Each structure stands twice: as C-alpha cells, then as structure tokens.
Amino acid sequence: MKLTAKQQWMLDGEQGWPQQIAMRMLAAVGRALDAPDLIPASSAHLVIDGTALGAAGREFLERLLREGGRFAIPASINAIAVDRRRATVSGAGEDQLRMLEACEKMGAMPSCSCNPFIQGIRPGRGETVAWSESATAPYVNSVLGARTNREGATALASALTGLTPRCGMHVAENRCGQVLFRVTADVVGVDGYSLLGALVGREAGARLPVIDGIAIPPSEDEFVAFSAAFAIYGEAAMFHMAGITPEAPTLAAAFGGAALPKPVIVDGRALDEARYSVGPGAGGRVDVVSIGCPHASLEQLREAADRTDGGRAAGRVAFYVHTNRSTYDAAAAEGIIGRLERAEISVTTDNCAVVSYDRLPAGTRLATNSTKMALFAKSVADAEILFGSAEQCIAAGLSGHWTGGAE
C-alpha cells in the first residue's frame, strides 16, 4: 500500500504516538484488504461502549488524550452503555463516562446515538467517511449515497488521522447489486421495514442486495429501521431500492449494467414466516415493552405519547422508549416527555438497553417493534419475543396483555 510522505511520518511516530498507533491500524487493515492507498475521510462515527471496552478501553482512550491525541475530522459518538442522566460515578458507569469525556476532549460530539441521522448528522452524496456501528453503514451508503465501510476500531484511527483505506464501499464497482429481491407484499411502518430488513439481510448474507417493488419511498424512520435490521442480520454494508435510493434510479443501474439475477420473491407468506422467526410469542402477559432501537425520532415519541391517550402502563410492565439526548430535549420542550412519564413510561437517553439483559428473569416476555432489539434480547437473555407495530406494543404496555404479532 502506497503512503504519502506525511503518512509515512505519522507511521514512523514523528507526529506523536496517537497518530502512529492510528496509522499502524489503518496500514494493517489496508494491506489486509488490498487497498492501494489511504484517502481523506470527512467525518467519523465512534463506538465506545463501556460494556464491550471496559477498563482497558478507558485506559487506551485516556492515554491517547494524555499523549496529545486530537481528532483531525468531526467525530460523533454512538450509543453508550449508560444513560448520562442516571449514570453512577463508580464501576462500569464511571469507566463509560470517562471514555466519553476523553473523546470529547479530543474533539468528538457527545451525540451518543446509534441513529445520528435524526440529529442532523448526515454525510452528503459521494462523501467519504469512516463510520463505526454496523447499522449506520447501510444508511450512509444506500440512503445518503455517501461512502463508508462497516468500520470498527479503525473509525477511531480515521478520526485521529482524517484517513481511511481505499477499499470496500469506497470503490465504485463494489457498490453494484449482486442479488435481487422482488417485494410483492405491502410493507409499511417501522416494524414492517424492520422485518423486511431482517429478511433481506439474512438471505443476502455478504452479497449486496437490490430491492425491487417498493411503490412508495420509505420515510426516514422506516429507512433507519430497515438499515439497522439489515445490518444486524446480514453482512453487507449497502443495499439498493430500485427507483428510490440515489445509486439505483433503475434496476439496470443498481446492478451496474450486469444481467439481472433470478429474483427472490418476498410475498406476504415470506414476511409472515420472517415475523414468526423474529417473535413467535402468542397472546398472553407482557413483562417488558421496548421501543426505540434504533433511537426513536421526535415523530416516534409524539406517536407514543398520542397513543397513550391518558392511560398508564400496566402495573407489572416495564415500559421503555429509547432516544438520544438532543431528541429528548426537543421532546421535553414540546411537553412530550412529561406526557410519557405521566403514563409511567421510562424514556431513556444515550443507550437502548432495556435493562441489563443478563438480569432479565427467565421466561421474560418482551414486546418490541424492532427486530434488532428482538435479536439482542433473545440471544443474550433468551427472552420470549412479542414482535409487532408500535401501536400493538403501546397497547400491550398499557393493558399488560399481548394481542398482536404472531398467533
């Protein structure tokens, strides 16, 4: 991989240890992926989850700061492991807050959201960025037409250097479709697009999918739900929706002029099967309701408040809505947070953990409109998933009884 003189100086440590360690990471990844060189990135999105990184991650970030590390490009922060409004100043909570503080002092924005798009952080078409958190990559590449790979720790290295390897989604020919999905079923709502994203992600695997047959362009909330589900159930960093997403004005364009493959048909039966796979729970009691994974937008918070209609969460139900701090503040100013809290709904910020999943009691029945949340809760705590629309989840939270989703 070819480096410029300045990049070589960074790699040799002549501009300090933080940039040297960052260049070592980028050079190693670039060589492993046959990148010819490094290219400028205009922003980064960083994952600093304290549960995953622990004390070692905190020590590394604080050393970067002590050694003079500063971010060369704008950097936003993904959802973290605690709610800053409720976090303790000891143990894991302290580690997480110190990691966030170190990143802020190096120049990061404390956005603390897995869905920075609803905070106005939106790269432009053709813009090269380095964003971590798997769910952001499909939205950045597909909906916005910007370019990023599914970054990991390399996003931190990019933030420190302003560089990223030229490979993967930064190469035009790698952005062409490889598998075709033809949707003949009606897909509506956050839950509908979350379900479709899970189905497409699972079936496509590492192949870049093209979805045909969507008659009405999805809303931003629906696109975000699709992207998050697509990312966690699959491996690809991008999708196309024919006639809708910017690099797919036609099917031919989506496939780069190549012959169209035989389509995978997504009909009502396929979606019903996917729904049952995500949340097979039948009617009965509800223990936990979780909405907002990815983080709920202001419009979703309004909907939740409107649907409570003066009711209150059933006594035995733990009812959560998750969002980011800036959206929470806007909702609070509008009176939405007060309405939700009067309904005994907990509105969390900065993270989307319902509770510590390893402490969920055996047999917990969790209702959600997010296939991403469903996968987390089922895989970590073996919760029984009740999957449906926001309307169904809210009704269940108020009544304590599930009637929607799979039968």
Residue pairs with C-beta under 8 A, 6 or more apart in sequence:
1 27
1 30
1 31
1 35
1 36
1 37
1 38
1 165
2 36
2 37
3 11
3 27
3 37
3 38
7 23
7 38
7 161
7 163
9 15
10 19
10 20
10 22
10 23
10 161
11 20
11 23
11 24
11 27
12 20
13 20
16 67
16 68
16 69
17 67
18 64
18 67
18 68
18 69
18 70
18 160
19 69
19 160
19 161
21 64
21 157
22 156
22 157
22 158
22 160
22 161
23 157
23 161
23 163
25 153
25 154
25 156
25 157
26 38
26 154
26 157
26 158
26 161
26 163
26 164
26 165
29 35
29 154
29 165
30 37
30 38
30 165
30 166
30 167
33 165
33 167
33 168
34 167
35 165
35 166
35 167
36 166
37 165
37 166
38 163
38 164
38 165
38 166
39 128
39 163
39 164
39 165
39 166
39 170
40 128
40 162
40 163
41 73
41 128
41 129
41 130
41 158
41 162
41 163
41 164
42 73
42 74
42 123
42 127
42 128
42 129
43 73
43 74
43 75
43 76
43 121
43 123
43 127
43 129
43 130
43 131
44 71
44 73
44 74
44 75
44 76
44 129
44 130
44 131
44 132
44 151
44 155
44 156
44 158
44 159
45 75
45 76
45 77
45 78
45 116
45 121
45 129
45 130
45 131
45 132
45 133
45 136
45 151
45 155
46 75
46 76
46 77
46 78
46 103
46 108
46 132
46 155
46 156
46 159
47 78
47 132
47 133
47 152
47 155
48 57
48 61
48 77
48 78
48 80
48 96
48 99
48 100
48 103
49 78
49 79
49 80
49 81
49 96
50 57
50 58
50 80
50 81
50 82
50 92
50 93
50 95
50 96
50 99
51 81
51 92
52 81
53 60
53 95
53 99
54 92
54 95
55 95
57 95
57 99
58 95
58 96
58 98
58 99
58 102
61 99
61 102
61 103
62 98
62 99
62 102
64 102
64 106
64 160
65 102
65 105
65 106
69 106
69 160
70 106
70 107
70 160
71 106
71 107
71 108
71 159
71 160
72 159
72 160
72 161
72 162
73 158
73 159
73 162
74 107
74 109
75 103
75 106
75 107
75 108
75 109
75 159
76 108
76 109
76 111
76 113
76 116
76 119
76 121
77 100
77 103
77 108
77 109
77 110
77 111
77 112
77 113
78 112
78 113
78 114
78 132
78 133
78 136
79 112
79 113
79 114
79 133
79 295
79 324
79 350
79 351
79 352
80 96
80 99
80 100
80 112
80 350
80 351
81 92
81 96
81 351
81 353
82 88
82 92
82 93
82 96
82 97
82 350
82 351
83 348
83 349
83 350
83 351
84 97
84 100
84 112
84 325
84 349
84 350
85 349
85 350
87 93
87 96
87 97
88 94
89 97
100 110
100 112
103 110
104 110
106 159
106 160
107 159
108 159
109 121
110 325
111 119
111 121
111 324
111 326
112 324
112 325
112 349
112 350
112 351
113 119
113 294
113 295
113 324
113 350
114 133
114 135
114 136
114 228
114 293
114 294
114 295
114 352
115 135
115 224
115 228
115 294
115 295
115 297
115 324
116 136
117 139
117 220
117 224
118 220
118 224
118 295
118 297
118 298
118 324
118 327
119 324
119 326
119 327
122 144
123 129
123 140
123 144
123 146
123 148
124 144
124 145
124 146
125 144
125 145
125 146
125 246
126 145
126 146
126 147
127 146
127 147
128 146
128 147
128 148
128 164
128 170
129 140
129 146
129 147
129 148
129 164
130 148
130 149
130 151
130 154
130 155
130 158
130 159
130 164
131 137
131 140
131 148
131 151
131 155
132 150
132 151
132 152
132 153
132 154
132 155
132 156
134 150
134 231
134 232
135 227
135 228
135 231
135 232
135 294
135 372
136 148
136 227
137 148
137 149
137 150
137 151
137 169
137 231
137 237
137 238
138 226
138 227
138 230
138 231
138 236
138 237
138 238
138 239
139 223
139 224
139 227
140 146
140 147
140 148
141 147
141 148
141 169
141 175
141 237
141 238
142 227
142 238
142 239
142 240
142 241
142 245
142 247
143 223
143 227
143 245
143 246
144 246
145 245
145 246
145 247
147 169
147 170
148 169
148 170
148 237
149 164
149 167
149 168
149 169
149 170
149 237
150 231
150 237
151 158
151 164
154 164
154 165
158 164
164 170
168 174
168 237
169 175
169 237
169 238
173 256
174 208
175 208
175 238
175 247
176 208
176 254
176 255
176 256
176 258
177 208
177 209
177 210
177 240
177 248
177 254
177 255
177 256
178 204
178 207
178 208
178 209
178 261
179 203
179 204
179 207
179 208
179 209
179 210
179 261
179 264
180 209
180 210
180 212
180 251
180 255
180 260
180 261
180 262
180 263
180 264
181 200
181 203
181 204
181 209
181 210
181 211
181 212
181 263
181 264
181 266
182 212
182 213
182 263
182 264
182 265
182 266
183 196
183 211
183 212
183 213
183 214
183 266
184 213
184 265
184 266
184 267
184 268
185 266
185 267
185 268
185 270
185 271
186 192
186 268
187 193
187 195
187 196
187 214
187 271
189 222
189 369
189 389
189 390
190 221
190 222
190 225
190 300
190 369
190 370
190 389
190 390
191 225
191 369
191 370
191 387
191 388
191 389
191 390
192 222
192 271
192 389
193 218
193 222
193 223
193 225
193 226
193 229
194 225
194 226
194 228
194 229
194 369
194 370
194 371
194 372
195 229
195 271
195 274
195 275
195 278
195 371
195 387
196 211
196 226
196 229
196 266
196 271
196 274
197 225
197 226
197 227
197 228
197 229
197 230
197 231
197 233
197 371
198 229
198 230
198 232
198 233
198 274
198 278
198 371
198 375
199 233
199 266
199 270
199 271
199 274
200 209
200 211
200 230
200 234
200 239
200 266
201 229
201 230
201 231
201 232
201 233
201 234
201 235
201 236
202 233
202 234
203 209
203 264
204 234
204 236
204 239
205 234
205 235
205 236
206 234
206 235
206 236
207 236
208 236
208 238
208 239
208 240
209 236
209 239
209 240
210 239
210 240
210 241
210 242
210 248
210 251
210 254
210 255
211 239
211 240
211 241
211 242
212 241
212 242
212 251
212 263
213 242
213 266
214 241
214 242
214 243
214 244
217 241
217 244
218 226
218 241
218 244
220 297
221 297
221 299
221 300
224 294
224 297
225 294
225 370
228 293
228 294
228 370
228 372
229 370
229 371
229 372
230 236
230 239
232 371
232 372
232 375
233 371
233 375
239 245
240 247
240 248
240 254
241 248
242 248
242 250
242 251
242 254
243 249
243 250
247 253
247 254
248 254
251 260
252 260
275 387
275 405
275 406
276 406
278 371
278 374
278 375
278 385
278 387
279 368
279 374
279 385
279 386
279 387
279 388
279 405
279 406
280 385
280 406
281 365
281 384
281 385
281 386
281 387
281 402
281 405
281 406
282 402
282 406
282 407
283 401
283 402
283 403
283 407
284 365
284 401
284 402
285 316
285 365
285 400
285 401
285 402
286 314
286 317
286 365
286 366
286 367
286 386
286 396
286 397
286 399
286 400
286 401
286 402
287 316
287 317
287 318
287 361
287 364
287 365
287 366
288 317
288 318
288 319
288 320
288 354
288 355
288 360
288 364
288 365
288 366
288 367
288 383
289 313
289 317
289 318
289 319
289 320
289 366
289 367
289 368
289 393
289 394
289 396
289 397
290 320
290 322
290 352
290 354
290 366
290 367
290 368
290 370
290 373
290 377
290 393
291 300
291 304
291 320
291 321
291 322
291 368
291 369
291 370
291 390
291 393
291 394
292 300
292 320
292 321
292 322
292 323
292 348
292 352
292 370
293 322
293 352
293 368
293 370
293 372
293 373
293 376
294 352
294 370
294 372
295 322
295 323
295 324
295 327
295 352
296 304
296 321
296 322
296 323
296 327
297 323
297 327
298 327
298 330
298 331
298 334
298 336
300 390
301 321
301 323
301 327
301 331
301 336
301 337
301 340
301 347
302 331
302 334
302 336
303 390
304 321
304 340
304 345
304 390
304 394
305 336
305 339
305 340
305 343
307 390
307 391
307 394
307 395
308 339
308 340
308 343
308 345
308 394
308 398
310 343
311 343
311 398
312 342
312 343
312 344
312 398
313 319
313 343
313 344
313 345
313 397
313 398
314 397
314 398
314 399
314 400
314 401
315 400
316 400
317 396
317 397
317 400
318 346
318 354
318 355
319 343
319 344
319 345
319 346
319 397
320 345
320 346
320 347
320 348
320 354
321 340
321 345
321 346
321 347
321 348
322 347
322 348
322 349
322 351
322 352
323 331
323 347
323 348
323 349
324 349
324 350
325 349
325 350
328 337
328 347
328 349
331 337
331 347
332 338
337 347
340 347
341 347
343 398
345 397
352 373
354 360
354 366
354 373
354 377
357 376
357 377
357 380
357 381
357 383
358 380
358 381
360 366
360 377
360 381
360 383
362 382
363 384
364 377
364 381
364 383
364 384
365 383
365 384
365 386
365 402
366 373
366 374
366 377
366 383
366 384
366 385
366 386
367 386
367 387
367 388
367 392
367 393
367 396
367 397
367 402
368 374
368 377
368 385
368 386
368 387
368 393
369 387
369 388
369 389
369 390
369 392
369 393
371 387
374 385
374 387
377 383
377 385
378 385
386 393
386 396
386 402
386 404
386 405
387 405
387 406
388 396
388 404
388 405
389 404
391 404
392 402
392 403
392 404
392 405
393 404
395 403
395 404
396 402
396 403
396 404
